[in-house]
Amino acid sequence: MFQIDFTPDALEDLQLFRAFEQRQIIEAIETQLPYQPTQPTRNRKQLRPNALAEWELRNR
């Protein structure tokens, strides 16, 4: 099991979202990433190389 640590930058970025969206994002991260975070799944997809993010995480 992996430990999830939010960086200060990540917490600052979360402030751009409404409280409801913040809770959804945090819940998706804490639900989907503690176990095998680098394993692609239906809700987790590795993106093509880019400067913004390596993975896409969907909560559906």
PAMIDO-558925 format. One record per atom (N, C-alpha, C, O): x negated, y, z. Coordinates in steps of 0.05 Angstrom, whole numbers, plus 5000, padded with zeros to 4 digits. Atoms other than C-alpha are relative to their C-alpha. Layout:
N
SITE|X|Y|Z
...
# end
This chain:
60
SITE|4983|4976|5000
SITE|5000|5000|5000
SITE|4982|5025|5000
SITE|4962|5026|5014
SITE|5015|4976|5002
SITE|4975|5069|4982
SITE|5013|5022|5017
SITE|5037|5022|5021
SITE|4990|4977|4984
SITE|4981|5132|5025
SITE|5004|5023|4981
SITE|4986|5029|4965
SITE|4994|4977|5017
SITE|5013|5192|4991
SITE|4992|5025|5015
SITE|5003|5030|5037
SITE|5008|4974|4988
SITE|4979|5259|5007
SITE|5006|5021|4979
SITE|4997|5020|4956
SITE|4993|4978|5017
SITE|5007|5322|4977
SITE|4979|5022|5003
SITE|4974|5031|5026
SITE|5019|4979|4999
SITE|4954|5374|4960
SITE|5014|5027|5005
SITE|5038|5029|4999
SITE|4988|4974|4997
SITE|4966|5447|4978
SITE|5011|5011|4973
SITE|5032|5024|4973
SITE|4991|4991|5026
SITE|4972|5462|4903
SITE|5027|4986|4993
SITE|5045|4999|4982
SITE|4976|5015|5006
SITE|5025|5407|4896
SITE|5024|5011|5016
SITE|5046|5015|5006
SITE|4979|4989|4983
SITE|5065|5435|4954
SITE|5008|5028|4991
SITE|5032|5035|4992
SITE|4994|4974|5011
SITE|5060|5504|4924
SITE|5017|4998|4975
SITE|5036|5013|4971
SITE|4985|5005|5025
SITE|5085|5478|4857
SITE|5029|4992|5007
SITE|5047|4999|4992
SITE|4973|5008|4993
SITE|5145|5446|4892
SITE|5017|5023|5007
SITE|5042|5022|5004
SITE|4985|4976|4992
SITE|5166|5515|4916
SITE|5014|5012|4976
SITE|5032|5029|4979
SITE|4988|4989|5024
SITE|5184|5531|4844
SITE|5028|4988|4995
SITE|5043|4998|4979
SITE|4975|5014|5003
SITE|5243|5482|4849
SITE|5019|5007|5022
SITE|5011|5016|5044
SITE|4980|4996|4979
SITE|5308|5489|4887
SITE|4997|4978|5021
SITE|4985|4957|5015
SITE|5003|5019|4977
SITE|5312|5452|4955
SITE|5010|4972|4992
SITE|4997|4952|4998
SITE|4989|5026|5009
SITE|5355|5397|4925
SITE|4981|4986|4982
SITE|4976|4962|4985
SITE|5019|5012|5019
SITE|5305|5385|4869
SITE|4975|4992|5014
SITE|4963|4971|5008
SITE|5024|5007|4984
SITE|5247|5386|4918
SITE|5004|4973|5014
SITE|4986|4956|5013
SITE|4995|5025|4986
SITE|5279|5330|4958
SITE|5001|4977|4980
SITE|4990|4955|4986
SITE|4999|5022|5021
SITE|5292|5289|4894
SITE|4971|4993|4992
SITE|4965|4969|4989
SITE|5028|5005|5009
SITE|5219|5297|4872
SITE|4984|4985|5021
SITE|4971|4966|5015
SITE|5015|5013|4978
SITE|5190|5279|4940
SITE|5010|4972|5004
SITE|4993|4954|5008
SITE|4989|5027|4996
SITE|5237|5220|4947
SITE|4990|4981|4978
SITE|4983|4958|4983
SITE|5009|5016|5022
SITE|5218|5194|4878
SITE|4970|4992|5003
SITE|4962|4970|4998
SITE|5028|5005|4996
SITE|5144|5201|4893
SITE|4995|4979|5022
SITE|4980|4960|5019
SITE|5004|5017|4977
SITE|5149|5167|4961
SITE|5012|4972|4995
SITE|5003|4953|5008
SITE|4988|5026|5006
SITE|5193|5111|4933
SITE|4984|4984|4979
SITE|4980|4960|4982
SITE|5011|5014|5022
SITE|5156|5095|4869
SITE|4969|4997|5000
SITE|4958|4980|4986
SITE|5030|5000|5002
SITE|5082|5108|4883
SITE|4984|4985|5021
SITE|4961|4981|5017
SITE|5017|5013|4980
SITE|5061|5073|4947
SITE|4989|4972|4992
SITE|4968|4964|5001
SITE|5008|5027|5009
SITE|5056|5005|4912
SITE|4994|5001|4970
SITE|5011|5009|4954
SITE|5009|5001|5028
SITE|5018|4996|4847
SITE|5005|5026|4985
SITE|5020|5026|4965
SITE|4995|4974|5012
SITE|5017|5070|4828
SITE|4990|5003|4971
SITE|4999|5020|4956
SITE|5011|4999|5028
SITE|4978|5057|4763
SITE|5013|4980|4982
SITE|5004|4977|4959
SITE|4986|5020|5016
SITE|5025|5003|4738
SITE|5023|5013|4985
SITE|5041|5023|4999
SITE|4977|4988|5014
SITE|5071|5028|4683
SITE|5026|4984|5006
SITE|5025|4960|5007
SITE|4974|5012|4995
SITE|5144|5015|4697
SITE|5021|5014|4983
SITE|5014|5032|4967
SITE|4978|4986|5014
SITE|5212|5036|4670
SITE|5001|5030|5007
SITE|5008|5046|4990
SITE|4999|4972|4991
SITE|5207|5101|4710
SITE|4973|5013|5002
SITE|4971|5037|5010
SITE|5027|4989|4998
SITE|5132|5111|4707
SITE|4985|4994|4974
SITE|4982|4970|4967
SITE|5012|5003|5026
SITE|5096|5122|4641
SITE|4974|5015|4999
SITE|4973|5039|5007
SITE|5025|4986|5004
SITE|5024|5138|4626
SITE|5001|5017|4974
SITE|5010|5007|4953
SITE|4998|4981|5022
SITE|5019|5199|4581
SITE|4974|5000|4984
SITE|4953|4990|4993
SITE|5024|4996|5016
SITE|4970|5213|4525
SITE|4983|5020|5015
SITE|4993|5037|5029
SITE|5017|4981|4986
SITE|4909|5251|4551
SITE|5008|5029|4996
SITE|5012|5038|4973
SITE|4994|4972|5001
SITE|4925|5323|4568
SITE|4990|5013|5026
SITE|4984|4999|5045
SITE|5011|4985|4977
SITE|4904|5377|4617
SITE|5020|5002|5024
SITE|5012|5008|5046
SITE|4980|4995|4979
SITE|4969|5378|4656
SITE|5005|4976|5018
SITE|5005|4978|5042
SITE|4994|5023|4984
SITE|4984|5307|4678
SITE|4993|4974|4986
SITE|4992|4973|4961
SITE|5008|5026|5011
SITE|4963|5235|4668
SITE|5025|4981|4998
SITE|5026|4963|4982
SITE|4977|5018|4998
SITE|5030|5203|4686
SITE|5026|5017|5000
SITE|5027|5040|5009
SITE|4973|4989|4999
SITE|5104|5218|4678
SITE|5016|4982|5020
SITE|5015|4958|5018
SITE|4984|5015|4980
SITE|5150|5198|4736
SITE|5029|5009|4997
SITE|5035|5033|5000
SITE|4971|4994|5003
SITE|5225|5194|4725
SITE|5015|4988|5023
SITE|5008|4967|5033
SITE|4983|5009|4979
SITE|5278|5187|4777
SITE|5028|4997|4989
SITE|5045|5015|4992
SITE|4974|5005|5011
SITE|5338|5156|4743
SITE|5010|4973|5008
SITE|5032|4966|5000
# end
